[in-house]
Structures are given as C-alpha cells and as structure tokens.
C-alpha cells in the first residue's frame, strides 16, 4: 500500500509542473527551433527524477491543469488530453501555442463530452 505524499512532496510536484510550464513557454516564445518533443521529453524525464512521490505522468497532468486554468479552460483539461485518441502526447501539448492548445481541448471536449 502506497503512502500518501506529504504536503512538501505535493508542493515539490507543483514546482516541477511549474518548471515544465516555464520551459515550454520559453520554447514557444523562442519560436521554431531545435527544442522539440524529444528534448521536452528528456527534460520532463530528468525533472521527474527529482520527485520520489510523483511520477512523470502526475507531474505532466499538474502542468496541463495549470496551463488550462491559466488559459481560462475548465478543470479536467489534463484528463481530457490523456483520453483523446489522435496520437497526441499530453507532454508535447505544452509546446503548442495557446490557441492551438485551446483548440485541441475544444476538440477533445467535442469528441469525448464531459469527463
């Protein structure tokens, strides 16, 4: 039976999710360049090793939720993006421009309905 994460571990996970968001935002602001899906995956895997209580998927889910909230989207954005079947990796959606991210979420909502 797994133990419940401590408050500090939860805060650490939130900070790692924030770090992913900041890295993705910096890459988006830079424009097209050498930082792509592979590099984002590598960074995320490295960051996830800093947490003993949360894995990569949980950190990415928190980052997606935070981005959705920042863009005024409903809660459950992370869950929607993990359920769509169009071959989109949730992690790499962090690299999408804001409008593309919103459109992807809207398509997921239309495809899946309320989760």
C-alpha positions as CSV (number, residue, x, y, z in Angstrom):
1,X,0.0,0.0,0.0
2,X,1.4,3.4,-1.0
3,X,1.7,6.1,1.5
4,X,0.1,9.5,1.0
5,X,2.5,12.2,-0.2
6,X,3.5,14.8,2.3
7,X,2.5,18.4,1.9
8,X,6.1,19.2,1.0
9,X,6.1,16.4,-1.7
10,X,2.9,17.8,-3.2
11,X,4.5,21.3,-3.2
12,X,7.6,19.8,-4.9
13,X,5.4,18.2,-7.6
14,X,3.7,21.6,-8.2
15,X,7.1,23.2,-8.6
16,X,8.2,20.6,-11.1
17,X,5.0,21.1,-13.0
18,X,5.6,24.8,-13.0
19,X,9.2,24.2,-14.2
20,X,7.8,22.2,-17.2
21,X,5.4,25.0,-17.9
22,X,8.1,27.7,-17.8
23,X,10.4,25.6,-20.1
24,X,7.6,25.0,-22.6
25,X,6.7,28.7,-22.5
26,X,10.3,29.7,-23.2
27,X,10.4,27.3,-26.1
28,X,7.2,28.7,-27.5
29,X,8.4,32.3,-27.1
30,X,11.6,31.4,-28.9
31,X,9.7,30.2,-31.9
32,X,10.5,27.2,-34.1
33,X,13.9,25.8,-33.3
34,X,15.8,22.8,-32.2
35,X,13.8,22.3,-28.9
36,X,11.2,19.8,-29.9
37,X,9.2,16.9,-28.5
38,X,12.3,14.8,-27.9
39,X,14.0,17.5,-25.9
40,X,10.8,18.2,-23.9
41,X,10.5,14.5,-23.1
42,X,14.1,14.4,-22.0
43,X,13.7,17.4,-19.7
44,X,10.5,16.1,-18.2
45,X,12.1,12.7,-17.5
46,X,15.0,14.4,-15.8
47,X,12.7,16.6,-13.7
48,X,10.6,13.7,-12.7
49,X,13.6,12.1,-11.0
50,X,13.5,14.9,-8.5
51,X,10.3,13.5,-7.0
52,X,10.1,10.3,-5.1
53,X,6.3,10.6,-4.5
54,X,5.1,11.6,-8.0
55,X,5.9,10.1,-11.4
56,X,6.2,11.8,-14.8
57,X,2.5,11.4,-15.6
58,X,1.4,13.1,-12.4
59,X,3.8,16.0,-13.0
60,X,2.6,16.4,-16.6
61,X,-1.0,16.2,-15.5
62,X,-0.5,19.0,-13.0
63,X,1.3,21.1,-15.7
64,X,-1.6,20.6,-18.1
65,X,-4.2,21.5,-15.5
66,X,-2.2,24.7,-14.6
67,X,-1.9,25.7,-18.3
68,X,-5.6,25.0,-18.8
69,X,-6.5,27.1,-15.8
70,X,-4.2,30.0,-16.9
71,X,-6.0,29.9,-20.3
72,X,-9.4,30.1,-18.7
73,X,-10.3,26.5,-19.5
74,X,-12.4,24.2,-17.3
75,X,-10.8,21.9,-14.8
76,X,-10.2,18.4,-16.1
77,X,-8.1,19.6,-19.0
78,X,-5.3,17.1,-18.3
79,X,-7.8,14.2,-18.1
80,X,-9.3,15.2,-21.5
81,X,-6.0,15.4,-23.2
82,X,-4.9,12.0,-21.9
83,X,-8.1,10.4,-23.2
84,X,-8.1,11.6,-26.8
85,X,-7.0,9.1,-29.3
86,X,-5.5,11.2,-32.1
87,X,-1.9,10.3,-31.1
88,X,-1.2,13.4,-29.1
89,X,1.2,13.1,-26.3
90,X,0.0,15.1,-23.3
91,X,3.5,16.3,-22.5
92,X,4.1,17.7,-26.0
93,X,0.8,19.7,-25.9
94,X,2.7,22.0,-23.5
95,X,4.7,23.2,-26.6
96,X,1.6,24.1,-28.6
97,X,0.8,27.8,-29.0
98,X,-2.1,29.0,-26.7
99,X,-4.7,29.0,-29.5
100,X,-3.7,25.5,-30.7
101,X,-3.9,24.2,-27.1
102,X,-7.3,25.7,-26.7
103,X,-8.5,24.2,-30.0
104,X,-7.1,20.8,-29.0
105,X,-9.0,20.9,-25.7
106,X,-12.2,22.0,-27.5
107,X,-11.9,19.1,-30.0
108,X,-11.3,16.7,-27.1
109,X,-14.4,18.1,-25.3
110,X,-16.5,17.6,-28.5
111,X,-15.1,14.1,-29.1
112,X,-15.4,12.9,-25.5
113,X,-18.1,15.2,-24.0
114,X,-17.9,15.9,-20.3
115,X,-15.5,13.7,-18.4
